[in-house]
Amino acid sequence: MSGRWERAGVRAAPASTADRQERRRRAQQAHQAREVAARGLAEARAAWEQGTVKPYAITRALDSRSLYGPAVDVACGGAEPMVDLWEAGELYPTWEQLLALAELTGYPIGFFTRDATSPSGPIFMCRGRGAGVFHPEPEVLAFTAEALARAGVATHLPSIHSTTPPQDLVALAEALIPTKENR
């Protein structure tokens, strides 16, 4: 005989239909939330593999949480100046490093791969002691072709907003177009 027990030797009152429906509804919501999270993680992984991590998103996340210095590099599985190179678009993070960055900053992993418009003027920040209006430095919009190639993720052409020089874009395009030699 099975059932719910209130405490040892004392059987709990039978759950009402409403209680059972509520438990079932919560279980379904939890299941759906896990599916959405898994789908988001898979999409972010695919975006990372395509080289779409945005250096400016890394900078924004770190700045918004006032995270600076060698401790950030260590928390992300590396050493100084690794994160500085990410922000400059000169070194592409590994998947594990990007996951650690998301964990550290509290931002969802997709935040780092989504396109966003770069601010063109002053920004108002209302978090912590650094609240107020500030004028941001020009943002790095994309990783360099060299950084993507070193990471092995140069599978797409950078956006037209990239700071990559035209000759590098041509070299990248030539590397991506299949020829008889590299098929």
Protein Blocks (a to p, Z undefined) as FASTA:
>chain_A
ZZddfbghiacddddfklmmmmmmmmmmmmmmmmmmmmmmmmmmmmmmnopacfklmmmm
mmmnopgcjklmmmnopacfklmmmmnopaccdfklmmmmmmmnopafklmmpccdddfb
dcddfehjkgccdddddddfbdcfklmmmnopambccdfkbcbdfklmmmmmmmmmccfk
lZZ
